[in-house]
């Protein structure tokens, strides 16, 4: 079963390990990670936005699309300044 993407404050507190103090959690998310509840959805959070903010704070890249493998020939041309 897939996890819900949109979660409420209680679910988010459990997900992040905050023991029942949703006020502290909300302040930490806002002040330290720059994340707020979803606009127009009082008390609802986007799990992916939280994960992305945590990844950024941890120095990980989130949402980055893996680059396609470069053509070795084109990479060589670029490195040496040759036209393909």
Residue frames relative to the residue before (quaternion, step in Angstrom):
aa qw qx qy qz dx dy dz
X 1.0000 0.0000 0.0000 0.0000 0.00 0.00 0.00
X 0.4331 -0.7092 0.5006 0.2426 3.57 -0.87 0.97
X 0.4552 -0.6530 0.5260 0.2995 3.54 -1.14 0.66
X 0.5320 -0.6211 0.4727 0.3283 3.52 -1.12 0.70
X 0.4207 -0.6983 0.5191 0.2568 3.56 -1.02 0.80
X 0.7388 0.3223 -0.1876 0.5613 3.59 0.95 -0.87
X 0.0236 0.8141 -0.5760 0.0702 3.56 -0.62 1.15
X 0.4756 -0.6621 0.4941 0.3020 3.54 -1.21 0.50
X 0.7421 -0.4416 0.2769 0.4214 3.56 -1.31 0.20
X 0.6437 0.5210 -0.3305 0.4528 3.59 0.99 -0.76
X 0.6561 0.4938 -0.3082 0.4803 3.59 0.96 -0.83
X 0.6529 0.5156 -0.3103 0.4600 3.56 0.99 -0.84
X 0.6272 0.5298 -0.3383 0.4600 3.60 0.97 -0.81
X 0.6551 0.4937 -0.3085 0.4816 3.58 0.97 -0.82
X 0.6406 0.5438 -0.3112 0.4439 3.59 0.96 -0.92
X 0.7548 0.3877 -0.1940 0.4923 3.58 0.98 -0.90
X 0.5089 -0.6768 0.4031 0.3470 3.58 1.25 -0.19
X 0.4226 0.6546 -0.5028 0.3742 3.59 1.16 0.53
X 0.3205 -0.7841 0.5055 0.1640 3.56 -0.64 1.12
X 0.8536 -0.2342 0.0964 0.4553 3.54 0.03 1.32
X 0.6233 0.5229 -0.3608 0.4560 3.61 1.18 0.04
X 0.0921 -0.8418 0.5306 0.0370 3.56 0.29 1.24
X 0.5750 0.5804 -0.3828 0.4312 3.62 1.16 -0.46
X 0.6627 0.4822 -0.2982 0.4893 3.59 0.93 -0.88
X 0.6319 0.5344 -0.3253 0.4575 3.55 1.00 -0.82
X 0.6676 0.5050 -0.3007 0.4571 3.59 0.87 -0.95
X 0.6515 0.5047 -0.3122 0.4725 3.59 0.97 -0.84
X 0.6528 0.5132 -0.3117 0.4619 3.59 0.94 -0.87
X 0.6604 0.5014 -0.3100 0.4652 3.59 0.91 -0.88
X 0.6887 0.4832 -0.2777 0.4638 3.57 0.92 -0.92
X 0.7677 0.4081 -0.2063 0.4489 3.56 0.74 -1.10
X 0.7669 0.3726 -0.1971 0.4840 3.59 0.91 -0.83
X 0.8007 0.2838 -0.1382 0.5092 3.59 0.94 -0.83
X 0.4091 -0.7382 0.4572 0.2805 3.59 1.20 -0.26
X 0.5169 0.6257 -0.4188 0.4073 3.58 1.13 0.62
X 0.1067 -0.7834 0.6111 0.0381 3.55 -1.01 0.88
X 0.6308 -0.4886 0.4047 0.4468 3.59 -1.24 0.22
X 0.6416 -0.5326 0.3872 0.3934 3.56 -1.22 0.43
X 0.5212 -0.6363 0.4733 0.3154 3.56 -1.01 0.83
X 0.8340 0.1837 -0.1551 0.4966 3.54 -0.92 0.94
X 0.7016 0.3815 -0.2530 0.5460 3.60 1.27 0.05
X 0.2007 -0.8410 0.4906 0.1081 3.55 0.56 1.22
X 0.8549 0.0996 -0.1090 0.4973 3.55 -0.78 1.11
X 0.5984 0.5369 -0.3750 0.4616 3.59 1.23 0.28
X 0.1604 -0.8012 0.5759 0.0250 3.54 -0.94 0.96
X 0.3731 -0.6896 0.5764 0.2301 3.53 -1.22 0.63
X 0.4171 -0.7388 0.4745 0.2347 3.57 -0.46 1.24
X 0.6529 0.5208 -0.3240 0.4444 3.61 0.98 -0.79
X 0.6273 0.5219 -0.3387 0.4684 3.60 1.04 -0.71
X 0.6320 0.5185 -0.3217 0.4777 3.57 1.03 -0.79
X 0.6715 0.4998 -0.2988 0.4583 3.57 0.85 -0.98
X 0.6479 0.5161 -0.3193 0.4604 3.60 0.96 -0.84
X 0.6592 0.5003 -0.3087 0.4689 3.59 0.96 -0.86
X 0.6440 0.5063 -0.3204 0.4757 3.59 1.00 -0.77
X 0.6343 0.5273 -0.3261 0.4618 3.58 1.00 -0.80
X 0.6517 0.5033 -0.3170 0.4706 3.59 0.93 -0.88
X 0.6732 0.4999 -0.2981 0.4562 3.59 0.90 -0.92
X 0.6971 0.4565 -0.2570 0.4895 3.58 1.15 -0.62
X 0.5383 -0.6346 0.3970 0.3873 3.56 1.28 -0.10
X 0.5257 0.6023 -0.4215 0.4280 3.55 1.26 0.28
X 0.3914 -0.6831 0.5500 0.2785 3.55 -1.16 0.48
X 0.1040 -0.7912 0.6010 0.0435 3.54 -0.92 0.93
X 0.8143 0.2425 -0.1909 0.4916 3.51 -0.99 0.81
X 0.4599 0.6662 -0.4687 0.3536 3.56 1.22 0.07
X 0.3546 -0.7274 0.5463 0.2163 3.52 -0.89 0.92
X 0.4770 -0.6605 0.4756 0.3317 3.55 -0.84 0.86
X 0.4240 -0.7006 0.5046 0.2735 3.53 -0.88 0.88
X 0.5219 -0.6170 0.4821 0.3385 3.49 -1.15 0.64
X 0.5765 -0.5784 0.4227 0.3931 3.56 -1.05 0.63
X 0.4182 -0.7125 0.5058 0.2482 3.55 -0.84 0.96
X 0.5015 -0.5991 0.5277 0.3332 3.50 -1.18 0.62
X 0.4559 -0.7121 0.4496 0.2880 3.63 -0.57 1.06
X 0.6343 0.5322 -0.3374 0.4478 3.58 1.00 -0.71
X 0.6787 0.4775 -0.2921 0.4754 3.59 0.89 -0.95
X 0.6206 0.5325 -0.3402 0.4643 3.58 1.04 -0.73
X 0.6431 0.5127 -0.3152 0.4736 3.59 0.99 -0.83
X 0.6373 0.5364 -0.3247 0.4479 3.59 0.94 -0.93
X 0.6716 0.4935 -0.2968 0.4662 3.55 0.92 -0.92
X 0.6517 0.5368 -0.3099 0.4371 3.57 0.95 -0.88
X 0.7824 0.3363 -0.1749 0.4942 3.58 0.88 -0.90
X 0.5094 -0.6802 0.4027 0.3401 3.57 1.26 0.00
X 0.4493 0.6705 -0.4572 0.3735 3.57 1.15 0.56
X 0.4123 -0.6633 0.5553 0.2857 3.56 -1.17 0.55
X 0.4892 -0.6717 0.4628 0.3088 3.61 -0.93 0.78
